[in-house]
């Protein structure tokens, strides 16, 4: 038995699982990261019920991705009585019970159940660092009965209610209106009424007619050769319009950039297959921002018109109340605005493409405002209306748009006698009082996203207190506060930074820099896995714990025996996304070293170092191969393990997503009793750390780094 009781084979899920009307469910709004990019997600909640009991995954909800319902694997499988493990090197996830062993390979449609291969129509994915399985794959692999309840938008796993579920592939009734336009609210993401599903392909999306110019009426007409079964609108984010043409293949190019529109930046298309086998073509309109529009299919089901309404800017007003000032742009609807905050001078720039603004003055009256120095308007390229709100440096500007009003709020800061140059990321403190810069204490809490400087004394009367948002590539904001009689300056970082302090005579300049601008050699050490991803295990040892143990020992050895600046991707039981680990290496490091433990049969043993060739190899600087050879030539002898050599592994994200030299060390096999016994002992750990450290020091000292 798989769990609790007998389970039946997969029952067919409805295509309506994806985009259906839900009377009671809330919207799920979140940022999804997969396939190397961020995706705004906003869709009706999909509920999960396991054997009659509601299940909510604490880390990740069920989501719909490109026509597929994806379920969080680990939580559901563990709820079903399975043990779930992850193999980072192979990018495989295992679900094991007393009677089943199921293996899924990320991005592969082939899985294995008790050693027998089975094929999925959609591959498992990593979404927000979670393994997500399509519903059909989950049911096939686990031999369980899965039922879809359309009215309540619920997946029943195991026992299902006797009525309300769909097991025959029909979508049931689906009604909805425009999710982003002016004609109604989102009630399901469909542009019409769907009373059944036909899987037959009857047409081809053949053309998209765009406006004649950026100043012409902004209507887009999508035409099919033959007919489509239905057109459904899918809400993804405010800056996209997504239309799915079911029963239609794709005859368009993947990307159309000549849109002749001031606010539609591109049109993208792709062909997909729904869970029930139905073909559909997705057409995505990328927008500068939220717009007013209407989607209208024709009666013949061979054409859909996407019509954007021209929004009129009616007035721009300002007000002052207490320590807050507001500049409000009053419009007839959503403006499609792009809003940017800039420094030198400090200003908020609002660009609204394609709007009408005939009666708006070039200079807006700001009488009575204390913090705002100027509000001016103008046209960019003849089609984009720009509003600039300029304010004093020591203010906070934020904005929001709703119900036809875009409001910029300006609040006075309690900071004083300072300025920030966003072009150099330099905070300048006027020398009102002398500061002993040699006594300033540094706290580099980069893993928590900040860097603190503690001044030797209380300077709150000089510089005040509070936070200033600067929003540069390196720095989000800085905060000045006073604790225990000392003033503390905290830089909240977008990327890891190093800081220099310069006394100019009249001021103190604190500059945030890339670590490579401050240190000759920068190393990033990565302890693989972590958090809810334990990695492999064997002979009483868990990989994530051993990886961290080794990384901390290597860090200590390198810092004690070289001038190399060392950063870590984690120093506790957390799990950074692999993409973020690689991104950090690319931003700051000269070399990245990721430490792992291996797994295999009980007889498999030894040490190997993995690398991937980079396109910039051969320019005279250190390569991944050279770094791998430097470590591999030392580590097996230090551990007295089998030398498995240096191996090319271009399939590993941590290696193929880096542009700087990067290696992954498989220290030994935890599945091998002899290897595991060695790495469990402090003596061998110290010997391994020394060998890895010596290899790193050799590579970074004997090869050019930049």
Legacy VTK file of the C-alpha trace (Angstrom):
# vtk DataFile Version 3.0
C-alpha trace
ASCII
DATASET POLYDATA
POINTS 706 float
0.000 0.000 0.000
1.200 3.501 -0.724
-0.322 5.064 2.384
-3.279 4.681 4.736
-5.287 2.525 2.339
-5.639 1.308 -1.215
-5.188 3.915 -3.941
-6.623 3.799 -7.445
-4.908 4.812 -10.657
-5.123 8.362 -11.969
-8.495 9.739 -12.847
-8.519 12.238 -15.661
-8.265 15.833 -14.538
-10.240 18.573 -16.207
-8.563 21.267 -18.223
-10.753 23.587 -16.210
-8.463 22.931 -13.268
-6.417 25.821 -14.565
-8.658 28.769 -15.227
-12.111 28.371 -13.734
-14.533 30.445 -11.769
-14.248 30.044 -8.023
-16.994 31.402 -5.870
-15.240 31.246 -2.541
-11.483 30.954 -3.022
-9.162 33.904 -2.479
-6.591 35.111 -4.987
-2.998 33.969 -4.594
-0.659 36.856 -5.366
3.072 36.177 -5.263
6.343 36.338 -7.150
7.327 33.040 -8.778
10.906 32.335 -9.799
11.454 29.582 -12.349
13.344 29.037 -15.595
15.793 31.713 -14.500
13.269 34.570 -14.297
10.726 36.183 -11.983
7.024 35.958 -12.850
4.204 37.911 -11.195
1.424 35.481 -10.258
-2.171 36.340 -9.409
-4.782 33.597 -9.684
-7.596 32.001 -7.760
-6.448 29.755 -4.948
-6.303 26.003 -5.593
-7.270 24.067 -2.461
-5.800 20.642 -1.633
-7.696 17.987 0.335
-5.945 14.740 1.320
-8.186 11.901 2.537
-10.903 14.331 3.523
-8.634 16.743 5.399
-7.590 20.143 4.072
-3.885 20.465 3.439
-1.970 23.734 3.222
1.700 23.597 2.352
3.553 26.004 4.672
6.108 26.891 1.999
4.380 26.873 -1.382
0.776 26.806 -2.657
-0.453 24.927 -5.695
-0.099 27.156 -8.768
-1.028 27.145 -12.445
1.944 27.549 -14.799
1.463 27.701 -18.566
-1.591 25.514 -18.593
-0.483 23.126 -15.850
-1.455 22.805 -12.230
1.722 22.287 -10.221
1.621 20.859 -6.690
4.353 21.119 -4.015
5.878 17.652 -3.942
7.680 17.420 -0.628
4.824 18.413 1.666
2.201 16.312 -0.098
4.410 13.220 -0.347
5.347 13.461 3.319
1.662 13.838 4.179
1.104 10.603 2.245
3.677 8.806 4.372
6.758 9.057 2.136
10.308 10.063 2.884
11.526 12.713 0.427
15.206 13.335 -0.350
16.984 15.548 -2.882
20.164 14.874 -4.852
21.590 18.243 -5.857
24.293 16.936 -8.161
21.829 14.839 -10.175
18.914 17.273 -9.723
16.756 14.322 -8.699
14.128 14.006 -5.992
13.177 10.700 -4.377
9.892 9.702 -2.704
10.269 6.471 -0.753
7.742 4.378 1.188
7.686 0.754 2.343
6.531 -0.412 -1.089
7.479 2.339 -3.546
10.583 4.182 -4.651
9.830 6.993 -7.102
12.491 9.152 -8.746
11.805 12.447 -10.519
14.389 14.311 -12.554
13.945 18.084 -12.690
13.120 19.242 -16.237
12.831 15.636 -17.469
9.572 13.987 -18.531
10.896 10.531 -17.601
10.396 9.305 -14.044
11.059 5.943 -12.392
8.672 3.977 -10.175
10.191 0.926 -8.501
12.835 0.898 -11.221
10.372 1.086 -14.110
10.376 4.180 -16.323
7.184 6.151 -16.888
6.602 9.237 -19.016
4.993 12.489 -17.934
3.551 15.031 -20.347
5.115 17.828 -18.278
8.408 17.696 -16.402
8.815 18.553 -12.709
10.008 22.110 -12.095
11.840 24.101 -9.459
9.593 27.050 -8.557
10.660 29.385 -5.738
13.271 26.790 -4.794
10.555 24.150 -4.338
10.087 20.955 -6.345
6.705 21.191 -8.042
4.957 18.286 -9.782
2.177 18.428 -12.338
-0.990 16.792 -10.990
-0.972 13.976 -13.514
2.633 13.046 -12.684
1.866 12.945 -8.978
-1.107 10.648 -9.516
0.718 8.335 -11.945
3.760 7.967 -9.720
1.940 7.446 -6.447
-0.950 5.279 -7.779
-3.507 7.488 -6.129
-6.965 8.690 -6.999
-7.099 12.404 -7.794
-10.374 14.262 -8.346
-11.009 17.860 -9.393
-13.973 19.740 -7.875
-14.550 22.567 -10.348
-17.029 24.822 -8.478
-14.847 24.850 -5.369
-11.510 24.786 -7.266
-10.219 21.907 -5.153
-7.912 18.944 -5.785
-8.975 15.859 -3.810
-6.186 13.355 -3.216
-7.447 10.008 -2.004
-10.975 10.146 -0.636
-13.204 12.607 -2.507
-16.788 13.776 -1.896
-19.438 11.763 -3.681
-20.619 14.749 -5.745
-19.111 17.803 -7.327
-15.928 16.252 -8.683
-14.995 15.993 -12.310
-13.604 12.653 -13.457
-14.498 12.694 -17.134
-12.313 15.507 -18.414
-15.051 18.115 -18.786
-14.440 21.607 -17.533
-17.948 22.304 -16.322
-19.262 25.872 -16.360
-16.778 28.718 -16.527
-17.823 32.340 -16.730
-15.759 35.443 -16.232
-14.979 38.955 -17.362
-12.019 41.109 -18.223
-9.395 40.863 -15.470
-7.630 44.101 -16.180
-9.916 46.294 -18.215
-12.540 48.850 -17.405
-15.518 46.629 -18.115
-15.595 44.502 -14.998
-13.726 42.611 -12.324
-11.834 39.326 -12.336
-14.160 36.424 -11.654
-12.262 33.621 -13.200
-10.051 34.838 -15.990
-12.231 33.837 -18.921
-13.442 36.105 -21.679
-16.624 34.169 -22.278
-18.865 31.362 -21.105
-17.481 27.857 -21.360
-19.964 25.011 -21.093
-17.739 22.187 -22.269
-14.353 21.338 -23.659
-13.484 20.236 -27.158
-9.966 18.937 -27.617
-10.114 19.129 -31.405
-7.776 21.572 -33.124
-9.797 23.571 -35.637
-7.732 26.671 -36.343
-4.369 28.394 -36.323
-3.536 31.796 -34.848
-2.335 33.395 -38.046
-1.940 37.135 -37.484
-1.963 40.020 -35.052
-2.941 43.350 -36.557
-1.313 46.238 -34.705
-2.205 49.963 -34.734
-0.987 52.015 -37.691
1.049 54.305 -35.420
1.676 55.148 -31.781
-0.854 57.971 -31.995
-3.566 55.887 -33.710
-6.401 54.096 -31.917
-4.785 51.309 -29.928
-6.685 48.243 -31.109
-5.028 44.857 -31.659
-6.827 42.167 -33.649
-5.827 38.503 -33.302
-7.096 36.392 -36.208
-7.212 32.652 -36.677
-7.338 30.606 -39.857
-10.358 28.458 -39.100
-11.948 28.811 -35.673
-10.810 28.504 -32.071
-12.838 26.589 -29.490
-12.736 29.418 -26.965
-10.561 32.327 -25.847
-9.663 32.608 -22.167
-7.953 35.519 -20.471
-5.429 34.597 -17.791
-4.402 37.146 -15.165
-0.636 37.126 -14.595
0.139 40.699 -13.549
-1.043 44.258 -14.094
1.550 44.812 -16.818
0.479 41.909 -19.031
-2.576 40.845 -20.997
-2.567 37.069 -21.544
-5.004 35.405 -23.970
-5.228 31.637 -24.539
-6.796 30.419 -27.796
-7.960 26.835 -27.225
-8.249 24.553 -30.233
-5.783 26.697 -32.199
-2.180 26.020 -33.126
0.376 28.807 -33.316
1.269 30.310 -36.681
2.950 33.454 -35.310
6.567 34.275 -34.584
7.574 33.863 -30.962
8.208 37.569 -30.401
6.667 40.625 -32.084
8.312 43.918 -31.112
6.935 46.244 -33.810
3.736 46.975 -31.914
3.205 50.606 -33.006
2.102 51.286 -29.452
3.439 53.592 -26.754
2.520 51.123 -23.992
2.510 47.630 -25.555
6.222 46.874 -25.565
6.097 43.409 -27.146
3.756 40.581 -28.165
4.901 37.038 -27.380
3.360 33.747 -28.470
3.807 30.055 -27.744
1.877 26.845 -28.296
0.952 24.575 -25.359
-0.996 21.435 -24.558
-3.485 21.396 -21.675
-3.819 18.522 -19.178
-6.642 16.984 -21.217
-4.556 17.050 -24.395
-6.184 20.149 -25.856
-3.880 22.370 -27.905
-3.918 26.095 -27.232
-1.896 29.126 -28.299
-0.989 31.756 -25.726
-0.630 35.370 -26.843
0.980 37.715 -24.294
0.919 41.508 -24.543
3.649 43.112 -22.411
2.619 46.547 -21.087
4.475 49.417 -19.466
1.972 49.274 -16.600
-1.663 48.678 -15.750
-3.997 49.815 -18.546
-7.714 50.022 -19.275
-8.781 47.588 -22.006
-11.545 45.347 -23.317
-11.327 41.890 -24.911
-14.034 41.092 -27.476
-14.246 37.780 -29.427
-16.386 37.811 -32.563
-19.353 35.470 -33.044
-17.566 33.443 -35.720
-14.777 32.507 -33.257
-11.993 33.432 -35.633
-11.076 36.880 -34.331
-10.520 38.654 -31.005
-10.115 42.408 -30.582
-8.037 43.794 -27.731
-8.984 47.467 -27.460
-7.105 49.851 -25.171
-8.907 52.934 -23.954
-7.091 56.258 -24.196
-6.857 57.631 -20.679
-7.159 61.371 -20.069
-5.103 63.202 -17.447
-7.694 65.534 -15.979
-5.653 67.429 -13.391
-2.567 67.394 -11.188
-3.046 68.673 -7.649
-0.883 69.048 -4.545
-1.534 69.242 -0.818
0.316 69.591 2.499
-0.740 68.037 5.797
1.520 67.842 8.833
4.808 66.261 7.763
3.334 64.819 4.550
2.836 66.309 1.102
1.012 64.670 -1.791
1.060 65.240 -5.537
-1.927 63.539 -7.189
-2.403 62.819 -10.887
-6.130 62.527 -11.526
-6.985 60.447 -14.615
-9.962 58.760 -16.244
-8.443 55.309 -15.620
-5.220 53.324 -15.184
-2.371 55.188 -16.897
0.134 52.429 -17.700
2.668 54.482 -15.779
6.316 53.650 -15.302
7.563 55.281 -12.082
11.250 55.783 -11.266
12.949 57.419 -8.280
16.216 59.179 -9.109
18.888 61.135 -7.251
20.844 64.354 -7.899
18.384 66.005 -7.744
16.074 63.732 -5.754
12.968 63.229 -7.871
10.229 60.844 -8.890
9.640 60.515 -12.644
6.251 59.270 -13.877
5.982 58.309 -17.554
2.451 57.700 -18.919
2.455 56.525 -22.552
-0.433 57.166 -24.898
-2.486 59.332 -22.542
-4.315 62.551 -23.372
-3.141 65.588 -21.391
-4.160 68.636 -23.400
-5.136 70.860 -20.480
-2.231 70.231 -18.105
0.215 73.076 -17.411
3.952 72.567 -17.835
4.591 73.837 -14.291
2.198 72.694 -11.574
1.324 75.053 -8.749
3.142 74.014 -5.562
2.181 76.972 -3.359
2.014 75.883 0.255
4.403 72.952 -0.193
7.524 72.867 1.953
9.365 69.730 0.808
8.487 69.655 -2.910
10.627 72.107 -4.871
8.996 71.658 -8.287
6.411 69.647 -10.241
6.851 69.892 -14.009
5.363 68.123 -17.005
6.258 67.521 -20.628
6.042 65.138 -23.568
8.655 62.499 -24.363
8.879 61.483 -28.036
5.473 63.027 -28.596
3.569 60.056 -27.141
4.598 59.723 -23.486
3.466 62.274 -20.927
6.032 62.804 -18.168
5.500 64.257 -14.711
8.539 65.016 -12.536
8.160 65.604 -8.794
11.351 67.101 -7.384
11.847 67.270 -3.621
14.450 67.975 -0.974
17.121 65.299 -0.583
16.101 64.416 2.956
12.557 63.333 2.171
10.909 60.007 1.371
8.871 59.665 -1.809
6.499 56.740 -2.397
3.663 56.214 -4.886
0.580 54.156 -5.597
-2.088 54.089 -8.297
-5.698 53.080 -7.823
-9.126 54.147 -9.056
-7.717 56.585 -11.609
-5.499 58.409 -9.095
-1.712 58.159 -9.067
-0.486 59.701 -5.827
3.127 60.547 -4.973
3.577 60.959 -1.214
6.482 63.020 0.133
7.382 62.784 3.821
9.974 64.811 5.652
12.961 62.873 6.948
14.364 63.332 10.426
17.879 63.061 8.958
20.051 66.148 8.497
23.550 67.350 7.627
24.092 64.594 5.111
23.606 63.744 1.437
23.793 60.678 -0.787
25.365 60.458 -4.261
23.724 57.565 -6.093
26.255 57.668 -8.939
29.067 56.636 -6.567
27.005 55.155 -3.687
28.606 57.641 -1.307
27.036 58.894 1.910
28.523 62.252 2.841
28.327 63.394 6.485
29.093 67.070 7.079
31.876 67.488 9.628
29.790 69.338 12.170
31.661 67.480 14.906
34.904 65.511 14.675
34.646 61.716 14.392
37.592 59.416 15.093
37.262 57.297 11.939
39.814 54.784 13.241
37.452 53.919 16.084
34.430 53.225 13.862
33.354 49.596 14.298
32.373 47.540 11.247
29.742 44.779 11.288
29.428 43.000 7.945
26.110 41.137 8.246
25.969 40.426 4.511
24.050 37.181 4.934
21.310 39.198 6.616
21.464 41.850 3.902
23.116 44.743 5.709
26.391 46.366 6.775
26.674 48.479 9.950
29.096 51.202 10.972
29.033 52.127 14.672
30.361 55.611 15.363
32.298 56.231 18.613
29.691 58.431 20.278
26.185 59.845 20.088
25.738 61.978 16.961
21.940 62.025 16.901
21.894 65.798 17.438
24.112 66.194 14.355
22.685 63.702 11.859
19.258 62.943 13.289
17.658 59.526 12.835
15.541 57.656 10.323
15.724 55.878 6.966
16.390 57.174 3.478
15.573 55.023 0.442
18.204 55.397 -2.268
17.415 52.345 -4.454
20.684 51.948 -6.355
22.123 48.724 -7.735
24.104 48.256 -4.537
22.091 49.927 -1.779
18.364 49.810 -1.015
18.431 52.313 1.835
20.365 53.429 4.861
19.176 53.938 8.421
20.736 56.077 11.145
19.899 55.300 14.768
21.530 55.622 18.190
21.867 52.658 20.538
23.765 52.461 23.814
25.223 55.929 23.375
26.595 55.225 19.890
25.209 56.274 16.508
24.818 53.370 14.077
24.620 53.686 10.282
23.092 50.601 8.656
23.278 50.116 4.888
20.560 47.782 3.613
22.175 46.121 0.602
21.002 44.853 -2.772
24.333 43.098 -3.234
27.238 42.341 -0.911
29.371 45.465 -0.559
32.566 46.639 1.113
32.921 50.146 2.585
35.624 52.781 2.684
35.662 55.913 4.887
37.444 59.100 3.810
37.967 62.288 5.799
37.951 65.140 3.250
38.515 67.858 5.855
34.991 69.237 5.642
33.083 65.948 5.551
33.252 62.178 5.979
32.611 60.161 2.820
31.378 56.597 3.316
31.388 54.740 -0.012
29.843 51.353 -0.759
31.970 49.425 -3.242
32.080 46.053 -4.908
34.392 43.856 -2.773
36.673 43.456 -5.795
37.340 47.206 -5.611
38.595 46.816 -2.031
40.197 43.337 -1.919
42.769 41.779 -4.268
41.272 38.288 -4.002
37.639 37.445 -3.247
36.424 33.882 -2.574
32.820 32.739 -2.240
32.386 29.473 -0.323
29.111 27.616 -0.735
27.779 24.927 1.594
25.460 22.953 -0.681
21.804 22.269 0.194
20.495 23.473 3.584
17.147 24.240 5.183
14.385 21.993 3.903
16.806 20.445 1.400
19.002 18.037 3.384
20.808 16.644 0.368
21.864 13.037 0.625
22.347 11.060 3.806
23.953 7.834 4.890
25.583 6.064 7.806
24.081 8.533 10.264
25.307 11.654 8.441
23.288 14.336 6.626
24.856 16.135 3.702
23.675 19.681 4.432
25.232 19.522 7.919
28.526 18.057 6.728
28.745 20.604 3.899
28.396 23.491 6.356
30.899 21.920 8.760
33.483 21.704 5.989
32.804 25.199 4.615
33.306 26.812 8.018
36.586 24.929 8.484
37.798 25.896 5.006
36.900 29.541 5.670
38.855 29.550 8.906
41.892 27.955 7.249
41.955 30.272 4.220
41.543 33.417 6.344
44.363 32.292 8.669
46.788 31.439 5.881
46.215 34.029 3.135
45.038 37.544 2.334
41.965 36.207 0.512
38.652 37.844 1.461
36.123 35.066 2.110
32.338 35.297 1.854
29.790 32.525 2.421
26.457 31.768 0.763
25.159 30.502 4.115
26.475 30.065 7.649
23.460 28.325 9.144
20.756 25.809 8.241
19.213 27.970 5.525
18.765 27.286 1.820
19.652 30.046 -0.650
18.356 29.399 -4.156
21.038 27.921 -6.385
20.427 30.697 -8.892
21.093 33.260 -6.143
24.306 31.505 -5.125
25.578 31.714 -8.700
24.390 35.310 -9.015
26.309 36.327 -5.895
29.465 34.716 -7.275
29.110 36.628 -10.526
28.607 39.892 -8.646
31.518 39.821 -6.211
33.851 36.811 -6.437
37.032 35.786 -8.209
36.337 32.125 -7.427
33.369 30.135 -6.141
33.842 26.799 -4.372
30.764 24.723 -3.554
31.248 21.833 -1.122
29.039 18.730 -1.285
28.937 15.078 -0.246
28.227 12.286 -2.730
25.849 9.312 -2.751
25.617 6.047 -4.646
25.746 2.360 -3.985
27.403 1.189 -0.786
30.504 0.213 -2.762
30.894 3.583 -4.497
33.565 5.719 -2.836
36.076 8.470 -3.368
36.539 12.158 -4.077
35.891 14.128 -7.259
35.797 17.788 -8.259
33.341 19.053 -10.855
33.626 22.060 -13.155
32.104 23.561 -16.297
33.940 25.429 -19.040
33.010 29.087 -19.459
32.904 31.151 -22.626
35.493 33.552 -21.190
38.079 30.805 -20.557
41.335 31.390 -22.359
41.737 35.084 -21.602
44.739 34.460 -19.373
42.862 34.384 -16.063
42.085 31.500 -13.711
39.682 28.917 -15.140
37.319 26.543 -13.402
39.347 23.583 -14.655
42.575 24.955 -13.157
40.860 25.576 -9.824
39.370 22.063 -9.866
42.766 20.515 -10.616
44.379 22.472 -7.769
41.897 21.085 -5.239
41.635 17.553 -6.650
45.413 17.142 -6.622
45.399 17.550 -2.819
42.083 16.374 -1.356
42.003 12.572 -2.045
45.403 12.020 -0.461
44.465 14.103 2.572
41.321 11.990 3.086
42.891 8.723 1.924
39.984 8.270 -0.469
39.820 7.032 -4.069
40.791 9.729 -6.550
37.839 9.904 -8.941
39.389 12.795 -10.808
38.204 16.093 -12.236
34.953 15.887 -14.214
33.143 18.276 -16.529
29.535 18.818 -15.451
28.025 21.608 -17.576
24.514 20.437 -16.574
24.785 21.750 -12.999
23.207 25.159 -12.417
25.737 26.203 -9.811
28.451 25.723 -12.467
26.780 26.679 -15.734
25.161 29.861 -14.362
28.423 31.352 -13.159
30.662 33.546 -15.280
33.547 33.454 -12.788
35.584 30.303 -12.093
33.441 27.882 -10.069
33.951 24.312 -8.853
31.835 21.788 -6.958
33.671 19.387 -4.654
32.111 15.975 -3.982
34.174 15.385 -0.844
33.306 11.717 -0.342
30.369 9.260 -0.377
28.136 9.339 2.688
26.587 6.134 1.355
29.954 4.379 1.742
30.673 3.242 5.337
34.424 3.852 5.017
34.107 7.338 3.517
31.403 8.288 5.998
33.485 7.131 8.961
36.396 9.306 7.857
34.458 12.525 7.232
32.653 12.123 10.561
35.955 12.512 12.434
37.394 15.932 13.281
40.920 14.855 12.289
39.886 14.030 8.756
37.701 17.143 8.543
40.672 19.331 9.427
42.868 17.507 6.911
40.239 17.910 4.187
39.768 21.596 5.008
43.513 22.165 4.792
43.736 20.377 1.437
40.814 22.323 -0.018
42.183 25.566 1.427
45.672 24.936 0.070
44.209 24.222 -3.361
42.232 27.454 -3.263
45.206 29.506 -2.075
47.412 28.002 -4.796
44.883 28.690 -7.548
44.182 32.258 -6.429
47.858 33.065 -5.898
49.390 31.498 -9.017
46.872 32.532 -11.659
45.721 35.962 -12.722
42.236 36.647 -11.329
41.100 39.781 -13.202
LINES 1 707
706 0 1 2 3 4 5 6 7 8 9 10 11 12 13 14 15 16 17 18 19 20 21 22 23 24 25 26 27 28 29 30 31 32 33 34 35 36 37 38 39 40 41 42 43 44 45 46 47 48 49 50 51 52 53 54 55 56 57 58 59 60 61 62 63 64 65 66 67 68 69 70 71 72 73 74 75 76 77 78 79 80 81 82 83 84 85 86 87 88 89 90 91 92 93 94 95 96 97 98 99 100 101 102 103 104 105 106 107 108 109 110 111 112 113 114 115 116 117 118 119 120 121 122 123 124 125 126 127 128 129 130 131 132 133 134 135 136 137 138 139 140 141 142 143 144 145 146 147 148 149 150 151 152 153 154 155 156 157 158 159 160 161 162 163 164 165 166 167 168 169 170 171 172 173 174 175 176 177 178 179 180 181 182 183 184 185 186 187 188 189 190 191 192 193 194 195 196 197 198 199 200 201 202 203 204 205 206 207 208 209 210 211 212 213 214 215 216 217 218 219 220 221 222 223 224 225 226 227 228 229 230 231 232 233 234 235 236 237 238 239 240 241 242 243 244 245 246 247 248 249 250 251 252 253 254 255 256 257 258 259 260 261 262 263 264 265 266 267 268 269 270 271 272 273 274 275 276 277 278 279 280 281 282 283 284 285 286 287 288 289 290 291 292 293 294 295 296 297 298 299 300 301 302 303 304 305 306 307 308 309 310 311 312 313 314 315 316 317 318 319 320 321 322 323 324 325 326 327 328 329 330 331 332 333 334 335 336 337 338 339 340 341 342 343 344 345 346 347 348 349 350 351 352 353 354 355 356 357 358 359 360 361 362 363 364 365 366 367 368 369 370 371 372 373 374 375 376 377 378 379 380 381 382 383 384 385 386 387 388 389 390 391 392 393 394 395 396 397 398 399 400 401 402 403 404 405 406 407 408 409 410 411 412 413 414 415 416 417 418 419 420 421 422 423 424 425 426 427 428 429 430 431 432 433 434 435 436 437 438 439 440 441 442 443 444 445 446 447 448 449 450 451 452 453 454 455 456 457 458 459 460 461 462 463 464 465 466 467 468 469 470 471 472 473 474 475 476 477 478 479 480 481 482 483 484 485 486 487 488 489 490 491 492 493 494 495 496 497 498 499 500 501 502 503 504 505 506 507 508 509 510 511 512 513 514 515 516 517 518 519 520 521 522 523 524 525 526 527 528 529 530 531 532 533 534 535 536 537 538 539 540 541 542 543 544 545 546 547 548 549 550 551 552 553 554 555 556 557 558 559 560 561 562 563 564 565 566 567 568 569 570 571 572 573 574 575 576 577 578 579 580 581 582 583 584 585 586 587 588 589 590 591 592 593 594 595 596 597 598 599 600 601 602 603 604 605 606 607 608 609 610 611 612 613 614 615 616 617 618 619 620 621 622 623 624 625 626 627 628 629 630 631 632 633 634 635 636 637 638 639 640 641 642 643 644 645 646 647 648 649 650 651 652 653 654 655 656 657 658 659 660 661 662 663 664 665 666 667 668 669 670 671 672 673 674 675 676 677 678 679 680 681 682 683 684 685 686 687 688 689 690 691 692 693 694 695 696 697 698 699 700 701 702 703 704 705
